[in-house]
Amino acid sequence: MTLKRCFPPVVDTHTRVLILGSLPGEASLAQAQYYAYKHNHFWRLVGDILGEDLVHVDYAVRLQTLLAHHVGLWDVVAEAKREGSSDSKIRGHAGNDLVGLIESLPKLAVIAFNGGTAERIGLKALGQHGDHHHVLRLPSSSPAHTVPYSEKLHAWRELRPWLDKRG
């Protein structure tokens, strides 16, 4: 098994919503981009709830759009051994300093976990520090999570109250 490492967080001092995934998959690691696998629904989901096309724009524009809407992005796993992209194959992981990150975000209101693995690892890492924020478990944007897109979108819409360009 090869050691995989996450990317730096995408946040700024205005971040109100922090979306946490588990660990980038093979396509993401190869392209050094969050959610680069074309069948992952992340950019479509977030774009649909923001009312912006995030699927057909450059990666840098995607990240700028997230920040403009006060959305941050990171992973709960700093590094782990894993064959392939499946969360179920993550072994011997080291967690990211989620507490340090959330303490550096003065406007943070919501921590959203993209899938069950991110939630399980993330809640353990946050401990009681997560109690000061609204916490959402979102259905995974991964195509391996075979819930229909419409059901995923319905759940992800819970982020809407915090996703705007004001404040």
LONU-807783 format. One record per residue: residue number from 1; x, y, z of N, C-alpha, C in turn; chain. Coordinates in Angstrom, 2 decimals, always signed. Each point is the difference from the previous one (the first is absolute). Example, Ala and Ser with C-alpha at 12.3 -4.5 7.8 and 13.67 -1.06 7.14 Angstrom:
BEGIN
(1, (+13.19, -5.69, +7.80), (-0.89, +1.19, +0.00), (+0.90, +1.20, +0.00), 'A')
(2, (-0.35, +1.05, -0.72), (+0.82, +1.19, +0.06), (-0.77, +1.09, +0.73), 'A')
REM end
This chain:
BEGIN
(1, (+0.83, -1.20, +0.00), (-0.83, +1.20, +0.00), (+0.87, +1.24, +0.00), 'A')
(2, (-0.44, +0.99, -0.73), (+0.76, +1.24, -0.09), (-0.57, +1.07, +0.93), 'A')
(3, (+0.86, +0.87, +0.48), (-0.40, +1.07, +0.89), (-0.59, +1.15, -0.81), 'A')
(4, (-1.19, +0.42, +0.37), (-0.70, +1.10, -0.67), (-0.09, +1.18, +0.97), 'A')
(5, (+0.14, +1.21, -0.52), (-0.06, +1.21, +0.82), (-1.08, +0.93, -0.52), 'A')
(6, (-0.62, +0.72, +0.91), (-1.04, +0.94, -0.37), (+0.60, +1.30, -0.52), 'A')
(7, (-0.86, +0.90, -0.42), (+0.39, +1.32, -0.48), (-0.14, +1.01, +1.14), 'A')
(8, (+0.57, +1.18, -0.17), (-0.19, +1.05, +1.02), (-1.47, +0.43, +0.04), 'A')
(9, (-0.42, +0.55, +1.13), (-1.39, +0.47, +0.08), (-0.23, +1.20, -0.91), 'A')
(10, (-1.22, +0.11, -0.49), (-0.44, +1.15, -0.78), (-0.95, +0.77, +0.91), 'A')
(11, (+0.52, +1.03, +0.66), (-0.77, +0.78, +0.96), (+0.53, +1.43, +0.01), 'A')
(12, (-0.78, +0.90, +0.58), (+0.48, +1.34, +0.31), (-0.74, +0.47, +1.26), 'A')
(13, (+0.27, +1.21, +0.43), (-0.57, +0.46, +1.27), (-1.51, +0.19, -0.07), 'A')
(14, (-0.59, -0.04, -1.19), (-1.44, +0.16, -0.16), (-0.75, -1.33, -0.06), 'A')
(15, (+0.71, -1.11, +0.06), (-0.61, -1.32, -0.13), (-1.06, -0.23, +1.08), 'A')
(16, (-1.22, -0.28, -0.44), (-1.10, -0.32, +0.91), (-0.37, -1.48, -0.05), 'A')
(17, (+0.24, -0.62, -1.14), (-0.33, -1.41, -0.21), (+1.29, -0.73, -0.34), 'A')
(18, (+0.29, -1.06, +0.73), (+1.17, -0.82, -0.29), (-0.48, -1.39, -0.40), 'A')
(19, (+0.28, -0.38, -1.25), (-0.36, -1.32, -0.49), (+1.24, -0.88, +0.11), 'A')
(20, (-0.15, -1.08, +0.73), (+1.12, -0.92, +0.23), (-0.24, -1.34, -0.68), 'A')
(21, (+0.91, -0.37, -0.87), (-0.02, -1.32, -0.61), (+0.91, -0.93, +0.79), 'A')
(22, (+0.26, -1.16, -0.54), (+0.86, -0.96, +0.69), (+1.45, +0.16, -0.45), 'A')
(23, (+0.31, -0.41, -1.23), (+1.35, +0.04, -0.57), (-0.17, +0.00, -1.51), 'A')
(24, (+0.76, +0.83, -0.73), (-0.17, +0.04, -1.46), (+0.19, -1.37, -0.63), 'A')
(25, (-0.82, -0.28, -1.01), (+0.12, -1.23, -0.77), (+1.11, +0.09, -1.04), 'A')
(26, (+0.16, -1.07, -0.74), (+1.10, -0.09, -0.97), (-0.03, +1.10, -1.04), 'A')
(27, (-1.16, +0.29, -0.58), (-0.08, +1.04, -1.03), (+0.34, +1.36, +0.59), 'A')
(28, (-0.48, +0.26, +1.21), (+0.29, +1.27, +0.66), (+1.49, +0.14, +0.29), 'A')
(29, (+0.60, -1.06, +0.51), (+1.43, +0.03, +0.30), (+0.81, +0.20, -1.29), 'A')
(30, (-0.38, -0.67, -1.07), (+0.73, +0.11, -1.27), (-0.07, +1.42, -0.56), 'A')
(31, (-1.15, +0.68, +0.21), (-0.18, +1.35, -0.54), (+0.25, +1.09, +1.04), 'A')
(32, (+0.28, -0.41, +1.25), (+0.22, +0.95, +1.10), (-1.18, +0.97, +0.13), 'A')
(33, (-1.22, -0.58, -0.07), (-1.23, +0.79, +0.10), (-1.03, -0.76, +0.83), 'A')
(34, (-0.66, +0.73, +0.87), (-1.11, -0.61, +0.74), (-1.07, -0.46, -0.98), 'A')
(35, (-0.51, -1.19, +0.22), (-1.13, -0.56, -0.74), (+0.19, +0.07, -1.52), 'A')
(36, (+1.16, -0.47, -0.46), (+0.32, +0.04, -1.42), (-0.63, -1.14, -0.80), 'A')
(37, (-0.41, -1.08, +0.66), (-0.59, -1.12, -0.72), (-1.31, +0.46, -0.63), 'A')
(38, (-0.10, -0.14, -1.32), (-1.12, +0.60, -0.73), (-1.37, -0.55, +0.41), 'A')
(39, (-0.04, -1.17, +0.60), (-1.30, -0.57, +0.41), (-0.37, +0.35, +1.44), 'A')
(40, (+0.90, +0.66, +0.71), (-0.33, +0.45, +1.35), (-0.95, +1.19, -0.15), 'A')
(41, (-1.02, +0.04, +0.81), (-1.03, +1.03, -0.12), (+0.28, +1.27, +0.80), 'A')
(42, (+1.15, +0.11, +0.65), (+0.24, +1.13, +0.89), (-0.24, +1.35, -0.68), 'A')
(43, (+0.68, +0.26, -1.12), (-0.10, +1.31, -0.64), (-1.40, +0.26, -0.54), 'A')
(44, (-0.67, -1.03, -0.45), (-1.38, +0.16, -0.48), (-0.93, +0.33, +1.17), 'A')
(45, (+0.15, -0.72, +1.11), (-0.83, +0.25, +1.18), (+0.18, +1.41, +0.53), 'A')
(46, (+1.25, +0.38, +0.24), (+0.25, +1.33, +0.55), (-0.43, +1.07, -1.00), 'A')
(47, (+0.27, -0.22, -1.28), (-0.43, +0.96, -1.02), (-1.51, +0.16, -0.03), 'A')
(48, (-0.72, -1.11, +0.10), (-1.46, +0.07, -0.02), (-0.55, +0.77, +1.20), 'A')
(49, (+0.58, -0.18, +1.17), (-0.54, +0.73, +1.15), (+0.46, +1.45, +0.03), 'A')
(50, (+1.12, +0.31, -0.67), (+0.45, +1.38, -0.09), (-0.63, +0.75, -1.18), 'A')
(51, (-0.56, -0.77, -0.94), (-0.53, +0.61, -1.21), (+1.11, +0.44, -0.94), 'A')
(52, (+1.11, -0.73, +0.00), (+1.16, +0.32, -0.84), (+0.47, -1.28, -0.70), 'A')
(53, (+0.47, +0.14, -1.22), (+0.56, -1.14, -0.72), (+1.43, -0.22, +0.47), 'A')
(54, (+0.19, -1.03, +0.78), (+1.35, -0.33, +0.47), (+0.59, -1.20, -0.74), 'A')
(55, (-0.80, -0.64, -0.82), (+0.46, -1.18, -0.73), (+0.84, +0.41, -1.21), 'A')
(56, (-0.39, +1.05, -0.69), (+0.62, +0.36, -1.27), (+0.93, +1.20, +0.09), 'A')
(57, (+0.55, +0.25, +1.17), (+0.95, +1.10, +0.17), (+1.33, -0.54, +0.50), 'A')
(58, (+1.04, +0.80, -0.14), (+1.32, -0.40, +0.47), (+0.00, -0.22, +1.50), 'A')
(59, (+0.92, -0.83, +0.43), (+0.12, -0.33, +1.42), (+0.20, +1.24, +0.86), 'A')
(60, (+0.84, +0.93, -0.44), (+0.25, +1.22, +0.78), (-1.28, +0.80, +0.18), 'A')
(61, (-0.84, +0.04, -1.01), (-1.29, +0.70, +0.09), (-0.91, -0.72, +0.99), 'A')
(62, (+0.03, -1.31, +0.00), (-0.80, -0.76, +0.96), (+0.36, +0.40, +1.43), 'A')
(63, (+1.30, +0.03, +0.27), (+0.44, +0.33, +1.35), (-0.34, +1.44, +0.36), 'A')
(64, (+0.18, +0.91, -0.94), (-0.35, +1.41, +0.24), (-1.49, +0.15, +0.29), 'A')
(65, (-0.82, -0.76, -0.72), (-1.45, +0.06, +0.20), (-0.37, -0.52, +1.39), 'A')
(66, (+0.63, -1.09, +0.42), (-0.26, -0.50, +1.36), (+0.30, +1.08, +1.03), 'A')
(67, (+1.17, +0.60, -0.11), (+0.40, +1.02, +0.98), (-0.92, +1.22, -0.06), 'A')
(68, (-0.46, +0.37, -1.20), (-0.92, +1.13, -0.14), (-1.32, -0.25, +0.74), 'A')
(69, (-0.36, -1.27, +0.10), (-1.22, -0.39, +0.71), (+0.30, -0.42, +1.45), 'A')
(70, (+1.22, +0.26, +0.45), (+0.42, -0.28, +1.38), (+0.04, -1.50, +0.31), 'A')
(71, (+0.38, -0.78, -1.00), (+0.11, -1.45, +0.14), (+1.46, -0.40, +0.01), 'A')
(72, (+0.39, -0.82, +0.97), (+1.34, -0.55, +0.07), (-0.03, -1.48, -0.30), 'A')
(73, (+1.16, -0.54, -0.28), (+0.11, -1.39, -0.42), (+1.28, -0.59, +0.56), 'A')
(74, (-0.11, -1.20, +0.55), (+1.18, -0.73, +0.46), (-0.37, -1.46, +0.18), 'A')
(75, (+0.94, -0.78, +0.49), (-0.21, -1.41, +0.28), (+0.35, -0.31, +1.45), 'A')
(76, (-0.64, -1.03, +0.54), (+0.26, -0.38, +1.38), (+1.28, -0.82, +0.13), 'A')
(77, (+0.40, -0.67, -1.07), (+1.20, -0.84, +0.01), (+1.16, +0.77, -0.61), 'A')
(78, (+1.08, +0.12, +0.76), (+1.20, +0.67, -0.51), (+0.76, -0.93, -0.93), 'A')
(79, (+0.16, -1.24, +0.43), (+0.67, -1.00, -0.82), (-0.41, -1.38, +0.46), 'A')
(80, (+0.05, -0.93, -0.93), (-0.37, -1.39, +0.30), (+0.50, -0.89, -1.12), 'A')
(81, (+0.07, -1.26, +0.30), (+0.28, -1.00, -1.04), (-1.35, -0.42, -0.56), 'A')
(82, (-0.04, -0.10, -1.34), (-1.24, -0.40, -0.64), (+0.29, -0.45, -1.42), 'A')
(83, (-0.53, -1.12, -0.38), (+0.01, -0.44, -1.40), (-1.29, +0.49, -0.62), 'A')
(84, (+0.10, +0.68, -1.12), (-1.19, +0.51, -0.67), (-0.56, +1.22, +0.70), 'A')
(85, (-1.30, +0.22, -0.20), (-0.64, +1.22, +0.50), (-1.05, -0.23, +1.07), 'A')
(86, (-0.31, -1.25, +0.30), (-1.08, -0.29, +0.93), (+0.36, +0.34, +1.45), 'A')
(87, (-0.92, +0.70, +0.68), (+0.21, +0.31, +1.41), (+0.16, -1.26, +0.84), 'A')
(88, (-0.63, -1.07, -0.42), (+0.08, -1.25, +0.78), (+1.41, -0.60, -0.02), 'A')
(89, (+0.84, +0.48, -0.89), (+1.38, -0.51, -0.12), (+1.01, +0.87, +0.75), 'A')
(90, (-0.45, +1.05, +0.67), (+0.90, +0.88, +0.76), (+0.56, -0.78, +1.19), 'A')
(91, (+1.32, +0.01, +0.13), (+0.67, -0.72, +1.09), (+1.03, +0.91, +0.65), 'A')
(92, (+0.14, -0.11, +1.31), (+1.04, +0.69, +0.73), (+0.00, +1.50, -0.22), 'A')
(93, (-1.14, +0.61, +0.09), (-0.08, +1.42, -0.32), (+0.49, +0.90, +1.14), 'A')
(94, (+0.51, +1.14, -0.40), (+0.32, +1.09, +0.93), (-0.99, +1.11, -0.32), 'A')
(95, (-0.63, +0.54, +1.03), (-1.01, +1.01, -0.21), (+0.58, +1.39, -0.15), 'A')
(96, (-0.76, +0.85, -0.69), (+0.36, +1.41, -0.09), (-0.35, +0.71, +1.31), 'A')
(97, (+0.61, +1.15, +0.23), (-0.27, +0.79, +1.19), (-1.27, +0.81, -0.21), 'A')
(98, (-1.14, -0.68, +0.13), (-1.29, +0.65, -0.21), (-0.27, +1.04, +1.07), 'A')
(99, (+0.37, -0.29, +1.23), (-0.22, +0.95, +1.09), (+0.76, +1.29, -0.27), 'A')
(100, (+1.25, -0.12, -0.39), (+0.80, +1.19, -0.31), (-0.61, +0.80, -1.13), 'A')
(101, (-0.51, -0.69, -1.02), (-0.59, +0.71, -1.12), (-1.27, +0.72, +0.43), 'A')
(102, (-0.91, -0.69, +0.67), (-1.26, +0.67, +0.35), (+0.22, +1.16, +0.98), 'A')
(103, (+1.01, -0.12, +0.84), (+0.30, +1.10, +0.91), (+0.56, +1.21, -0.74), 'A')
(104, (+0.51, -0.19, -1.21), (+0.55, +1.10, -0.80), (-1.06, +0.66, -0.90), 'A')
(105, (-1.23, -0.50, +0.06), (-1.07, +0.50, -0.87), (-1.07, +0.69, +0.86), 'A')
(106, (+0.14, +1.31, +0.22), (-0.88, +0.70, +0.94), (-1.47, +0.02, -0.38), 'A')
(107, (-0.33, -0.15, -1.28), (-1.40, +0.06, -0.44), (-0.61, -1.38, -0.25), 'A')
(108, (+0.75, -1.06, +0.28), (-0.49, -1.35, -0.29), (-1.27, -0.31, +0.78), 'A')
(109, (-1.01, -0.44, -0.71), (-1.28, -0.35, +0.61), (-0.38, -1.46, -0.22), 'A')
(110, (+0.42, -0.56, -1.13), (-0.44, -1.35, -0.38), (+1.20, -0.85, -0.41), 'A')
(111, (+0.02, -1.21, +0.51), (+0.96, -1.00, -0.43), (-0.82, -1.10, -0.67), 'A')
(112, (+0.27, -0.23, -1.28), (-0.75, -0.98, -0.77), (+0.93, -1.12, -0.43), 'A')
(113, (-0.38, -1.22, +0.30), (+0.80, -1.16, -0.38), (-0.54, -0.61, -1.28), 'A')
(114, (+0.86, -0.16, -0.98), (-0.36, -0.59, -1.28), (+0.15, -1.52, +0.12), 'A')
(115, (-1.01, -0.64, +0.57), (-0.02, -1.45, +0.12), (+0.29, -0.50, +1.40), 'A')
(116, (-0.29, -1.27, +0.20), (+0.11, -0.63, +1.31), (+1.41, -0.15, +0.53), 'A')
(117, (+0.96, -0.32, -0.85), (+1.38, -0.14, +0.46), (+0.54, +1.33, +0.49), 'A')
(118, (-0.26, +1.06, -0.76), (+0.43, +1.33, +0.42), (-0.63, +0.36, +1.34), 'A')
(119, (-1.28, -0.32, +0.15), (-0.69, +0.32, +1.26), (+0.60, -0.79, +1.17), 'A')
(120, (+0.18, -1.28, -0.18), (+0.50, -0.85, +1.08), (+1.38, +0.47, +0.47), 'A')
(121, (+0.91, +0.19, -0.93), (+1.36, +0.44, +0.35), (-0.02, +1.44, +0.50), 'A')
(122, (-0.76, +0.85, -0.66), (-0.04, +1.41, +0.35), (-0.59, +0.27, +1.36), 'A')
(123, (-1.10, -0.65, +0.34), (-0.61, +0.23, +1.32), (+0.93, -0.45, +1.11), 'A')
(124, (+0.68, -1.10, -0.22), (+0.96, -0.47, +1.01), (+1.13, +1.02, +0.18), 'A')
(125, (+0.49, +0.55, -1.11), (+1.08, +0.98, +0.06), (-0.44, +1.31, +0.65), 'A')
(126, (-1.23, +0.39, -0.25), (-0.50, +1.26, +0.55), (-0.33, -0.08, +1.47), 'A')
(127, (-0.47, -1.17, +0.44), (-0.41, -0.14, +1.39), (-1.03, +1.06, +0.35), 'A')
(128, (+0.14, +0.63, +1.15), (-0.95, +1.00, +0.46), (+0.10, +1.32, -0.77), 'A')
(129, (+1.06, +0.19, -0.75), (+0.15, +1.24, -0.77), (-1.07, +0.12, -1.08), 'A')
(130, (-0.55, -1.13, -0.42), (-1.06, +0.03, -1.00), (-1.33, +0.44, +0.56), 'A')
(131, (-0.13, +0.02, +1.33), (-1.26, +0.37, +0.63), (-0.36, +1.47, -0.19), 'A')
(132, (+0.96, +0.83, -0.37), (-0.23, +1.43, -0.14), (-0.46, +0.38, -1.41), 'A')
(133, (-0.19, -0.98, -0.84), (-0.39, +0.24, -1.39), (-1.14, -0.94, -0.37), 'A')
(134, (-0.75, +0.42, -0.99), (-1.02, -0.88, -0.57), (+0.75, -1.07, -0.80), 'A')
(135, (-0.33, -1.26, +0.19), (+0.68, -1.10, -0.70), (-1.01, -0.72, -0.88), 'A')
(136, (+0.36, -0.18, -1.26), (-0.85, -0.71, -0.95), (+0.74, -1.20, -0.57), 'A')
(137, (-0.71, -1.11, -0.11), (+0.55, -1.13, -0.74), (-0.72, -0.04, -1.33), 'A')
(138, (+0.75, +0.21, -1.04), (-0.56, -0.01, -1.35), (+0.27, -1.35, -0.65), 'A')
(139, (-0.92, -0.45, -0.87), (+0.29, -1.23, -0.73), (+1.22, +0.23, -0.89), 'A')
(140, (+0.84, -0.99, -0.09), (+1.24, +0.12, -0.76), (-0.28, +0.39, -1.45), 'A')
(141, (+0.83, +0.89, -0.50), (-0.09, +0.41, -1.41), (+0.62, -1.05, -0.93), 'A')
(142, (+0.63, -1.00, +0.58), (+0.66, -1.04, -0.78), (-1.00, -0.82, -0.80), 'A')
(143, (+0.39, -0.40, -1.23), (-0.88, -0.89, -0.77), (-0.14, -1.38, +0.63), 'A')
(144, (+0.91, -0.35, +0.91), (-0.11, -1.28, +0.70), (-1.19, +0.00, +0.96), 'A')
(145, (-0.42, +1.17, +0.42), (-1.20, +0.15, +0.83), (-1.16, +0.15, -0.97), 'A')
(146, (-0.75, -1.08, -0.18), (-0.93, -0.11, -1.12), (-1.38, +0.60, +0.24), 'A')
(147, (-0.13, +0.87, +0.97), (-1.25, +0.72, +0.19), (-0.23, +0.87, -1.23), 'A')
(148, (-1.23, +0.10, -0.49), (-0.26, +0.84, -1.17), (+0.43, +1.45, +0.24), 'A')
(149, (+0.42, +0.66, -1.08), (+0.46, +1.38, +0.09), (-1.05, +0.89, +0.67), 'A')
(150, (-1.25, -0.17, -0.34), (-1.06, +0.86, +0.55), (-0.07, -0.12, +1.53), 'A')
(151, (+0.24, -1.18, +0.53), (+0.00, -0.17, +1.46), (+1.24, +0.65, +0.63), 'A')
(152, (+1.14, -0.12, -0.66), (+1.20, +0.66, +0.49), (-0.23, +1.52, +0.02), 'A')
(153, (-0.52, +0.53, -1.09), (-0.22, +1.44, -0.10), (-0.96, +0.49, +1.08), 'A')
(154, (-1.05, -0.76, +0.25), (-0.95, +0.38, +1.05), (+0.70, +0.16, +1.34), 'A')
(155, (+0.87, -0.94, +0.34), (+0.72, +0.07, +1.27), (+1.03, +1.15, +0.00), 'A')
(156, (+0.71, +0.16, -1.09), (+1.02, +1.05, -0.09), (-0.62, +1.40, +0.07), 'A')
(157, (-1.27, +0.12, -0.36), (-0.68, +1.30, +0.08), (-0.10, +0.52, +1.43), 'A')
(158, (+0.25, -0.85, +0.98), (+0.02, +0.46, +1.39), (+1.08, +1.05, +0.23), 'A')
(159, (+0.97, +0.08, -0.90), (+1.07, +0.99, +0.10), (-0.45, +1.40, -0.44), 'A')
(160, (-1.09, +0.08, -0.72), (-0.40, +1.26, -0.64), (-0.05, +1.22, +0.92), 'A')
(161, (-0.49, -0.10, +1.22), (-0.08, +1.21, +0.83), (+1.35, +0.69, +0.22), 'A')
(162, (+1.08, -0.71, -0.13), (+1.32, +0.56, +0.25), (+0.77, +0.30, -1.28), 'A')
(163, (-0.57, -0.34, -1.15), (+0.73, +0.13, -1.27), (-0.47, +1.21, -0.79), 'A')
(164, (+0.51, +1.14, +0.34), (-0.30, +1.19, -0.79), (+1.22, +0.89, -0.01), 'A')
(165, (-0.10, +1.10, -0.72), (+1.16, +0.90, -0.13), (-0.04, +1.15, +0.98), 'A')
(166, (-0.99, +0.04, +0.87), (-0.09, +1.10, +0.96), (+0.73, -0.36, +1.28), 'A')
(167, (+0.36, +1.04, +0.74), (+0.58, -0.18, +1.34), (+1.34, -0.52, +0.01), 'A')
REM end
